[in-house]
Amino acid sequence: MVEIWNIAILDPILNGLIALSQVCYNNFGLAIIVLTIVVRIVLMPLTFKQTQSTKAMQAMQPKLQELQKKYARNQQKMQQEMMRLYKEAGINPLGCMWPMLIQMPIWIALYQSIMQALAATPENLLMLSQHLYSWDIVGQAIPLNEEFLGLKLSQPDPTLILAILVGLSMWVQQKMVTAPSTDPKQAQMASMTTMMMPMMFAFFTLSFPSGLALYWVVSNIIGIVIQYFVGGGWGYFTFPSFKPQPQTSAPEQQRALKEGSDKKN
């Protein structure tokens, strides 16, 4: 099983990253960004389907809420009716999860690739040599430079900037596709889910290599751009508005205070 993983996933990503770093002027951080763009382009058809499924499911929310109210005491019947509704609309509820599920092996392989490619000890270099292809471009790139924008890509980001960017970009992406619910319980649950997932990934960033966090940030930003153009704008995400409070002059403040004290008396 390990051998299959190495041949099918780890070795191609590892050697691809090393080759990209050589093409990108020995810049491993830039190679991670290029790899992220390539992965998102390959997953573009699935991303389009995910966006379409999300929009269709949001449009079905009123009907789903009616079913939940109608069959509140019969969960089995409610699930059957919901599946029937999905089938009639031609929607796969799991369609929204495929891009993330497919990226999971890439995240794991990228983590292993970063740790092995940026080997700092002779033992790690020996392990790295067992996974390298006999490509001239790969051999010329070793050893790699792990410095990128003041970060060491094999180490967590000590400034917390990447953790904040990971959480914020994921939160914006989720807010764009999460429709507000009229049901207070569902609204509270959706709000918790929208906050918990970005916070969890931001927390992971604190202990994972900053190279992996860089992949997450770039991938999320690309996802936001795709959602913006495919979904038709910012969706359900709203920018906070800061309206200046009207300022009152000193005489008006004194008059208001006097009127308030007169009412109390």
Secondary structure, DSSP 8 states (H G I E B T S, - for coil): -HHHHIIIIIHHHHHHHHHHHHHTTS-HHHHHHHHHHHHHHHTHHHHHHHHHHHHHHHHTHHHHHHHHHHTTT-HHHHHHHHHHHHHHHT--GGGGTHHHHHHHHHHHHHHHHHHHHT--SHHHHHHHHTT--S-HHHHHH-S---EETTEETTS--TTSHHHHHHHHHHHHHHHHH----SSHHHHHHHHHHHHHHHHHHHHHHTTS-HHHHHHHHHHHHHHHHHHHHHHTSSTT-------------HHHHHHHHHHHHHHH-
